[in-house]
Amino acid sequence: MKVIVFDLDDTLYKEIDFLKSAYREMAENLGRPEMYDYMLRLYRDGDNAFKCAIEKYHLPVTIEQLLEIYRTHKPHIALDDAARTTLATLMSRSIVLGLMTDGRSVTQRNKIEALGLGHWIGNEDILVSEEFGCGKPDERCYRYFMDKRPNARHYYVGDNLSKDFVMANKLGWTTMCLLDDGRNIFKQDFTIETQYLPKYKINTLKEILNLI
């Protein structure tokens, strides 16, 4: 038996799409559609988009209220063709699929629902850090999947070099890193200690199909 566990953000979809969805929601809810482009430009320039937008448009909200919209809105995001094809093909091969993601329950669950991941991944194989009580690279997250299927070969697919692969490597998983195509929220630096590096680097999720 083989078990492939995926990261969520910047792996199964691009997290920048979630950010854009949240900014659009704020702009529409506050009746300032032009605010979307302004906030996106601020984000790309490394400025505080919430603070600057409130000041420029004299918005009757606080930073905390905008942050709440960001975290709790129902996002307009979707899997791309590569992700859909990969998940469907893996399922057709009777490979068990899992998901391990760090973040708040409401935020990550909204993403999971919007992406329709329940079609391929059972809820019992979805681990959200806030619900589970710890996040990557805590050993308990990876042991969760190993204890459920102790005789399986485990694979992990992610993008974050600081936390995705170090424990999986230690526990004997096969690790794969989806390379940044220029859109990732967190940039990748491969000049780090060997234990943090994945066994394989892939440019598209479809490459997984030839590595398992």
VOPAGU-2260 file (C-alpha; in pm, 1 decimal, decimal comma):
REM VOPAGU-2260
SITE   aa  ch    i         X         Y         Z
SITE  MET   A    0       0,0       0,0       0,0
SITE  LYS   A    1     109,4     353,7     -75,8
SITE  VAL   A    2       0,8     669,5     104,3
SITE  ILE   A    3      66,2    1011,9     -43,6
SITE  VAL   A    4      14,3    1308,4     187,9
SITE  PHE   A    5      -6,7    1655,2      35,4
SITE  ASP   A    6      54,6    1999,0     174,1
SITE  LEU   A    7    -221,8    2245,7      82,6
SITE  ASP   A    8    -104,0    2604,7      34,2
SITE  ASP   A    9     126,9    2655,0    -264,7
SITE  THR   A   10     115,2    2282,7    -333,6
SITE  LEU   A   11    -235,0    2176,2    -436,1
SITE  TYR   A   12    -324,0    2534,8    -528,4
SITE  LYS   A   13    -149,4    2873,8    -517,6
SITE  GLU   A   14    -199,7    3063,1    -192,6
SITE  ILE   A   15    -181,3    3395,1    -377,0
SITE  ASP   A   16    -520,9    3302,7    -523,3
SITE  PHE   A   17    -663,9    3285,0    -171,6
SITE  LEU   A   18    -516,3    3627,3     -92,7
SITE  LYS   A   19    -668,1    3773,7    -409,2
SITE  SER   A   20   -1004,1    3620,1    -321,9
SITE  ALA   A   21    -993,5    3778,4      23,8
SITE  TYR   A   22    -894,7    4120,8    -108,9
SITE  ARG   A   23   -1176,9    4107,5    -362,9
SITE  GLU   A   24   -1423,3    4013,1     -88,0
SITE  MET   A   25   -1313,5    4311,3     121,8
SITE  ALA   A   26   -1336,2    4552,7    -169,7
SITE  GLU   A   27   -1685,5    4435,2    -266,2
SITE  ASN   A   28   -1820,3    4425,2      89,9
SITE  LEU   A   29   -1699,1    4778,5     157,9
SITE  GLY   A   30   -1828,4    4915,3    -171,6
SITE  ARG   A   31   -1483,4    5013,0    -295,7
SITE  PRO   A   32   -1406,3    4785,2    -592,5
SITE  GLU   A   33   -1100,6    4995,9    -682,0
SITE  MET   A   34    -949,1    4898,9    -347,7
SITE  TYR   A   35    -867,1    4549,6    -478,4
SITE  ASP   A   36    -593,7    4660,5    -717,7
SITE  TYR   A   37    -459,1    4905,5    -460,4
SITE  MET   A   38    -427,9    4638,2    -189,2
SITE  LEU   A   39    -270,7    4390,8    -427,0
SITE  ARG   A   40      -9,3    4647,3    -528,2
SITE  LEU   A   41      64,7    4721,6    -162,8
SITE  TYR   A   42     107,2    4351,5     -88,0
SITE  ARG   A   43     350,1    4307,9    -376,8
SITE  ASP   A   44     547,6    4610,3    -256,2
SITE  GLY   A   45     571,1    4461,2      93,2
SITE  ASP   A   46     351,6    4725,3     256,1
SITE  ASN   A   47      70,7    4677,3     509,6
SITE  ALA   A   48    -225,8    4649,7     273,7
SITE  PHE   A   49    -488,5    4659,4     548,6
SITE  LYS   A   50    -350,6    4967,2     722,9
SITE  CYS   A   51    -290,7    5162,0     404,3
SITE  ALA   A   52    -633,7    5079,6     259,1
SITE  ILE   A   53    -810,3    5191,0     576,6
SITE  GLU   A   54    -623,9    5520,7     571,7
SITE  LYS   A   55    -660,8    5590,5     197,6
SITE  TYR   A   56   -1031,8    5510,1     173,6
SITE  HIS   A   57   -1128,0    5620,5     527,8
SITE  LEU   A   58   -1282,6    5281,6     587,7
SITE  PRO   A   59   -1509,1    5233,2     892,2
SITE  VAL   A   60   -1327,9    4914,1     992,6
SITE  THR   A   61   -1021,5    4807,6    1188,4
SITE  ILE   A   62    -722,9    4603,1    1078,4
SITE  GLU   A   63    -855,2    4323,2    1297,7
SITE  GLN   A   64   -1189,9    4327,7    1115,4
SITE  LEU   A   65   -1020,9    4305,0     775,7
SITE  LEU   A   66    -805,5    4022,5     906,5
SITE  GLU   A   67   -1121,3    3842,0    1017,1
SITE  ILE   A   68   -1263,2    3872,1     665,5
SITE  TYR   A   69    -936,1    3739,4     528,2
SITE  ARG   A   70    -942,8    3435,6     754,1
SITE  THR   A   71   -1311,0    3346,3     738,7
SITE  HIS   A   72   -1434,4    3435,5     389,8
SITE  LYS   A   73   -1544,1    3162,5     150,3
SITE  PRO   A   74   -1266,6    3172,4    -107,1
SITE  HIS   A   75   -1303,1    3158,6    -484,2
SITE  ILE   A   76   -1016,1    2922,4    -560,8
SITE  ALA   A   77    -985,1    2609,4    -772,2
SITE  LEU   A   78    -751,2    2323,8    -850,8
SITE  ASP   A   79    -566,5    2354,0   -1178,8
SITE  ASP   A   80    -567,7    2079,1   -1440,0
SITE  ALA   A   81    -238,7    1930,9   -1317,8
SITE  ALA   A   82    -368,8    1892,1    -962,6
SITE  ARG   A   83    -700,5    1743,0   -1075,5
SITE  THR   A   84    -537,0    1498,5   -1313,4
SITE  THR   A   85    -281,7    1391,2   -1052,5
SITE  LEU   A   86    -535,9    1332,8    -776,7
SITE  ALA   A   87    -771,4    1146,4   -1008,9
SITE  THR   A   88    -493,3     924,8   -1143,9
SITE  LEU   A   89    -357,7     843,1    -799,2
SITE  MET   A   90    -706,2     752,1    -679,4
SITE  SER   A   91    -754,2     527,5    -982,9
SITE  ARG   A   92    -439,7     341,3    -877,4
SITE  SER   A   93    -592,8     276,3    -531,7
SITE  ILE   A   94    -332,0     496,0    -363,3
SITE  VAL   A   95    -447,0     648,4     -33,5
SITE  LEU   A   96    -443,3    1028,2     -39,5
SITE  GLY   A   97    -398,0    1249,5     264,0
SITE  LEU   A   98    -364,8    1617,1     347,7
SITE  MET   A   99    -152,9    1785,8     615,3
SITE  THR   A  100    -188,7    2162,0     648,8
SITE  ASP   A  101     -94,3    2422,3     905,9
SITE  GLY   A  102    -339,2    2698,0     990,1
SITE  ARG   A  103    -667,8    2789,1    1152,0
SITE  SER   A  104    -947,4    2539,1    1116,9
SITE  VAL   A  105   -1203,7    2774,5     961,7
SITE  THR   A  106    -955,3    2910,7     708,0
SITE  GLN   A  107    -815,3    2578,4     595,3
SITE  ARG   A  108   -1152,4    2402,4     593,9
SITE  ASN   A  109   -1297,4    2677,2     373,9
SITE  LYS   A  110   -1010,3    2624,4     129,8
SITE  ILE   A  111   -1056,8    2247,6     134,3
SITE  GLU   A  112   -1428,9    2285,7      62,3
SITE  ALA   A  113   -1374,8    2540,2    -215,4
SITE  LEU   A  114   -1120,5    2313,4    -385,5
SITE  GLY   A  115   -1348,9    2010,9    -358,2
SITE  LEU   A  116   -1075,6    1800,9    -201,2
SITE  GLY   A  117   -1327,5    1582,8     -22,0
SITE  HIS   A  118   -1385,6    1407,7    -353,8
SITE  TRP   A  119   -1037,9    1255,7    -334,4
SITE  ILE   A  120    -937,9    1271,0      32,5
SITE  GLY   A  121   -1140,4    1127,9     319,7
SITE  ASN   A  122   -1193,1    1356,1     619,5
SITE  GLU   A  123   -1014,5    1105,1     841,8
SITE  ASP   A  124    -704,1    1162,2     628,3
SITE  ILE   A  125    -714,3    1542,0     654,2
SITE  LEU   A  126    -500,3    1691,2     929,5
SITE  VAL   A  127    -537,1    2062,7    1011,5
SITE  SER   A  128    -289,3    2185,7    1271,5
SITE  GLU   A  129    -532,9    2387,8    1484,7
SITE  GLU   A  130    -766,1    2089,0    1511,0
SITE  PHE   A  131    -486,9    1838,6    1566,9
SITE  GLY   A  132    -306,8    2041,9    1831,7
SITE  CYS   A  133      29,8    2069,2    1656,9
SITE  GLY   A  134     172,7    2143,5    1315,9
SITE  LYS   A  135     465,5    2060,2    1092,7
SITE  PRO   A  136     734,5    1953,6    1150,0
SITE  ASP   A  137     606,4    1795,8    1473,4
SITE  GLU   A  138     657,3    1420,9    1458,8
SITE  ARG   A  139     302,7    1353,1    1578,9
SITE  CYS   A  140     158,7    1488,8    1253,7
SITE  TYR   A  141     348,4    1234,5    1046,5
SITE  ARG   A  142     298,8     952,9    1297,0
SITE  TYR   A  143     -75,7    1004,8    1262,9
SITE  PHE   A  144     -61,7     871,6     908,5
SITE  MET   A  145     196,4     604,6     987,0
SITE  ASP   A  146      -1,5     464,9    1279,7
SITE  LYS   A  147    -315,4     434,7    1064,8
SITE  ARG   A  148    -134,8     235,5     796,9
SITE  PRO   A  149     187,5     103,1     950,3
SITE  ASN   A  150     279,5    -124,6     661,0
SITE  ALA   A  151     238,9     135,9     388,3
SITE  ARG   A  152     502,1     332,5     199,4
SITE  HIS   A  153     453,9     698,4     279,8
SITE  TYR   A  154     518,8     996,5      53,6
SITE  TYR   A  155     497,4    1366,9     128,9
SITE  VAL   A  156     448,7    1641,1    -130,1
SITE  GLY   A  157     499,6    2001,0     -20,7
SITE  ASP   A  158     676,3    2327,7     -94,2
SITE  ASN   A  159     803,9    2473,1     234,7
SITE  LEU   A  160    1167,0    2376,3     292,4
SITE  SER   A  161    1171,4    2497,7     651,2
SITE  LYS   A  162     912,3    2251,1     777,9
SITE  ASP   A  163     763,7    2014,6     518,7
SITE  PHE   A  164    1038,3    1757,4     469,2
SITE  VAL   A  165    1272,1    1741,2     769,1
SITE  MET   A  166    1057,5    1508,4     983,2
SITE  ALA   A  167     927,5    1310,3     687,4
SITE  ASN   A  168    1289,1    1243,9     586,2
SITE  LYS   A  169    1376,2    1137,5     938,9
SITE  LEU   A  170    1086,2     891,6     945,9
SITE  GLY   A  171    1173,0     734,1     612,3
SITE  TRP   A  172     910,4     895,5     392,8
SITE  THR   A  173     980,8     973,9      27,9
SITE  THR   A  174     968,3    1352,2      -1,3
SITE  MET   A  175     889,7    1565,6    -306,0
SITE  CYS   A  176     905,2    1944,0    -336,1
SITE  LEU   A  177     690,6    2130,6    -587,0
SITE  LEU   A  178     916,4    2406,8    -711,9
SITE  ASP   A  179     808,5    2769,3    -691,9
SITE  ASP   A  180     688,7    2896,0   -1029,4
SITE  GLY   A  181     728,3    3254,7    -915,0
SITE  ARG   A  182     390,9    3281,3    -743,5
SITE  ASN   A  183     461,0    3126,2    -402,7
SITE  ILE   A  184     395,0    3324,7     -86,2
SITE  PHE   A  185     710,5    3188,0      77,5
SITE  LYS   A  186    1017,9    3165,0    -143,4
SITE  GLN   A  187    1235,8    2855,9    -154,5
SITE  ASP   A  188    1603,0    2851,2     -55,1
SITE  PHE   A  189    1778,5    2523,3    -126,7
SITE  THR   A  190    2103,6    2637,6      38,3
SITE  ILE   A  191    1999,6    2483,9     369,8
SITE  GLU   A  192    2104,2    2180,5     570,4
SITE  THR   A  193    2061,1    1849,0     392,5
SITE  GLN   A  194    1801,0    1708,0     633,4
SITE  TYR   A  195    1556,0    1982,0     528,1
SITE  LEU   A  196    1581,4    1901,6     159,1
SITE  PRO   A  197    1337,2    1679,8     -34,1
SITE  LYS   A  198    1445,7    1365,8    -213,2
SITE  TYR   A  199    1288,6    1489,2    -536,6
SITE  LYS   A  200    1214,2    1828,5    -691,7
SITE  ILE   A  201     920,5    1848,3    -928,7
SITE  ASN   A  202     798,2    2123,9   -1158,7
SITE  THR   A  203     440,8    1997,7   -1178,4
SITE  LEU   A  204     230,7    1765,6    -968,5
SITE  LYS   A  205     195,7    1531,4   -1266,3
SITE  GLU   A  206     559,3    1431,4   -1218,5
SITE  ILE   A  207     452,7    1245,8    -903,3
SITE  LEU   A  208     293,4     983,0   -1123,3
SITE  ASN   A  209     635,0     873,3   -1250,0
SITE  LEU   A  210     799,6     872,0    -907,3
SITE  ILE   A  211     579,9     632,1    -712,4
